[in-house]
Amino acid sequence: MVIDVNAYIGHYPFRMLKYKTAEDLIGLMDYYGVDMCCVASLTAVYFKDCMEGNRALFEAIKPFTGRLVPFCVINPEYNDAANDFRQCVEQFGCRGLRLFPRQQGYKLDGAQSAELLRMAGKMKIPVHIPILLEDLRGHHPLDIAEPIDAGEIKRAALLAPETDFILSNDYLNGFAKTIEPAVAGRPGKFYYDIGRVDCLCQTMMEELVAIAGYERVVFGSGAMLQNISVQFVKLHYMGATMGTTPEQLKMITHKNLAGLLSKR
């Protein structure tokens, strides 16, 4: 079984996407053997009112209940953010909150963000932070120029001790080095997506596993912005380069994330 923590549908403002609908995503999942995807709206990231994108997501994935797991996008500084989040969870069945501080222009460790993070912790909803959507070396001039850093995430986590976090889309061994010593002992945990963590030419994956353990590493593809197949190649080589066991691979591909999503 494979559960993908990091997928999207919707429109992206900086380039044309070949795949962008729920039906497209299901087709890719079937082709690559992905059983479930945690999916958010790309449209919601860039709309002034995130809920317009969220509502479109909820409608689009209705035929695929059980395979597409909704994660909502909320801007904590937007009017009525707390009520929007509550509606996403209680009315639409959202299982995660995906935040984009740089794209939406707020601080993750600001007062309003901390309030939303604490709310997520009380509701047992994990908070997913994609550090990047795409490689910034070729970014559009209107796109972000710098990603959120580990220090800001660490400070935010300390303001919301009960909240679980998922990080994606960067060299997360470096993030773990900064974050883990500071958050040891808090009830909420950090989970790290393998999406941009190398296991072939560098020691990134070994470092990440040494810090966080296999029990907090999860599978993420970045679909539809990134190629799903790359992550399966990575899984294939982890046994050869790191001695990762079949049971440890199961933890990464589905067991860890299934446990996190079942908390609520």
Summary of the structure (lengths in Angstrom):
residues: 264
radius of gyration: 17.0
end to end distance: 21.1
largest distance: 50.6
contacts: 887
relative contact order: 0.14
helix: 47%
strand: 14%
